[in-house]
Amino acid sequence: MISLNFDVGSKRPLEVLCLGCHSDDIEIGCGGAILRLAQQYPDCNLHWVVFSAIGVRENEARRAAKLFAESRVKTLLLKTFEDGFMPYAGAEVKRVFEKELKQIHPDLVFTHQGKDAHQDHRLISELTWNTFRDHMILEYEIPKYDGDLGRPSVFVPLGEDIYQKKVRCLMESFKSQRTKHWFEPETFLALMRLRGMECNAPGGYAEAFYCRKLVI
Ligand SMILES: [Zn+2]
């Protein structure tokens, strides 16, 4: 199978927008793809938006963005919407998209998958599509207790250096989450190994995404 690439030419950098509801969503869902993009397109710019980053989780989000994207972070927007209540503050969340995110012109957007079992995740996915109507959007997956894994359509194979770094950075950045029974290296490695198997990744590991629309 041939690979598509995100080459936008030499005149400007690749602009990538990463949207996540909670501190750790971006990193779990597309941390490996971000590390790979940074390796492939060292000049890329990353616009990093977390809608619920409160207290210790704000510091964790800040630290993780630095570990994953380093100096490529061009925008770091950390909001304080209450975890679990985003659909009930929908108008305020939509205003962030309308007022603060519309100024960003991304070549690629990472967001939550539309059928995610978490209500906050579904809202951010919906607003992503409302706002970025002529953009390439890849929806990432988050393993969770509710069990909502599906059949994704886009795969990003990851070398050992990258998938190990992703897991290391996750464990280093989000210490407050370690009390959750699933927040451990095995969970993240297991999902990447299964997705790697599905796309015949040379190193055996991959991240997977849902793509609803693609123009070639
Ligand atoms: Zn989340």
Boltz pocket constraint, residues with backbone or C-beta under 6 A from the ligand:
constraints:
  - pocket:
      binder: B
      contacts: [[A, 21], [A, 22], [A, 25], [A, 118], [A, 121], [A, 142]]
      max_distance: 6.0
